[in-house]
Amino acid sequence: MPIDYYHFDVSPPCSAVNLCIAALGIPVNRKEVNTFKKQTLDPEYVKLNPQHTVPMIVDDGYVLWDSHAINIYLVSKYAKDDSLYPMDVKKRALVNQRLFFEASALFPLGCRTAVPLFFKKTNIIPSENIEQMQTYYEVVDKFLEGNKWIAGDQLTIADFSFISGLSRYQGIIPGIKKHKNLMDWLDLCKSTMTDYVAANQNGANEYIQTLISRMNN
Ligand SMILES: N[C@@H](CCC(=O)N[C@@H](CS)C(=O)NCC(=O)O)C(=O)O
C-alpha cells in the first residue's frame, strides 16, 4: 500500500520531502493540505498531528511528521543503500549537524520572515531578518568550502533540507550571489536532483512570487 503523503508544495519542508521521495523513487499517495486555507487545522488532521504541520506521512498506519524525521525514516526504510544518510558514525553526525542547523536556525528565520507576509500582517521584511539571513548565507558558504555537497562529498538528505529553504529565501533576501560555493551548489542541485522542477522549483517560484507581490502592495 503506498504511503499517504500530506503536503503543500509552497512550503519549504514539503519540498525537502518531495526531493527525497523523488530520489528514492517510491510511490506515494499525495494529499494536498493547503496551509494558506488553514487546512492543517482541520480536526481530523490535528487528531493525527497535534502540531498541525505539513509535511506528514502515514505509512501503513504509522504516522510521522517533520521533514527531517520523515526523510531519515524514508531513507532508513526504503533506500537501496545508505548514501543519502550514511551509516558511518562521523558522516552521519555531520549530516545531523546540518539538519539541526536547518531545523533550529535557517527554517525558523525563513518562517518568521515569510509567514507575516503570506498572511498580510506586514509588507516588509525587517532589516534584522535580512542581516541574519545574510549571515546564514555566509555560514552555508563555509559549509561548502572544499565540499561538493552540504555535508561532504556526497548528496545527502541535508541537501534536500537546505535547497528547499535557500532556493526560496534567495528570491526575497539579496546577498547570495557573492558566495561562489553556494551559487555552484545551487546549480548542482538544479542540474542533478531527481525531478527538481516538480519537487522544488515550482513551489519555490510560487513562494517567491507571492511574497514579492505582498511586498509591492
Ligand atoms: N520543522 C517542521 C516544520 C513544519 C512547518 O512548520 N510547516 C508549516 C508550513 S512551512 C505548516 O505546516 N504550517 C501550518 C500550521 O502550523 O498550521 C518540518 O521540518 O517539517
The ligand as an SDF file (V2000), in Angstrom:
LIG
                    3D

 20 19  0  0  0  0  0  0  0  0999 V2000
   10.1420   21.5000   11.3530 N   0  0  0  0  0  0  0  0  0  0  0  0
    8.9650   21.2020   10.5820 C   0  0  0  0  0  0  0  0  0  0  0  0
    8.2940   22.4850   10.1640 C   0  0  0  0  0  0  0  0  0  0  0  0
    6.9320   22.2510    9.5400 C   0  0  0  0  0  0  0  0  0  0  0  0
    6.1380   23.5280    9.3900 C   0  0  0  0  0  0  0  0  0  0  0  0
    6.3080   24.4940   10.1590 O   0  0  0  0  0  0  0  0  0  0  0  0
    5.2500   23.5350    8.3790 N   0  0  0  0  0  0  0  0  0  0  0  0
    4.4210   24.7080    8.1380 C   0  0  0  0  0  0  0  0  0  0  0  0
    4.4490   25.0520    6.6480 C   0  0  0  0  0  0  0  0  0  0  0  0
    6.0380   25.5770    6.1430 S   0  0  0  0  0  0  0  0  0  0  0  0
    2.9850   24.3630    8.4880 C   0  0  0  0  0  0  0  0  0  0  0  0
    2.5540   23.2600    8.3080 O   0  0  0  0  0  0  0  0  0  0  0  0
    2.2280   25.3450    8.9940 N   0  0  0  0  0  0  0  0  0  0  0  0
    0.8270   25.2110    9.2400 C   0  0  0  0  0  0  0  0  0  0  0  0
    0.4530   25.2220   10.6910 C   0  0  0  0  0  0  0  0  0  0  0  0
    1.3510   25.4490   11.5370 O   0  0  0  0  0  0  0  0  0  0  0  0
   -0.7360   25.0150   10.9680 O   0  0  0  0  0  0  0  0  0  0  0  0
    9.3550   20.3480    9.3730 C   0  0  0  0  0  0  0  0  0  0  0  0
   10.5440   20.3360    9.0170 O   0  0  0  0  0  0  0  0  0  0  0  0
    8.5010   19.6340    8.8400 O   0  0  0  0  0  0  0  0  0  0  0  0
  1  2  1  0
  2  3  1  0
  2 18  1  0
  3  4  1  0
  4  5  1  0
  5  6  2  0
  5  7  1  0
  7  8  1  0
  8  9  1  0
  8 11  1  0
  9 10  1  0
 11 12  2  0
 11 13  1  0
 13 14  1  0
 14 15  1  0
 15 16  2  0
 15 17  1  0
 18 19  2  0
 18 20  1  0
M  END
$$$$
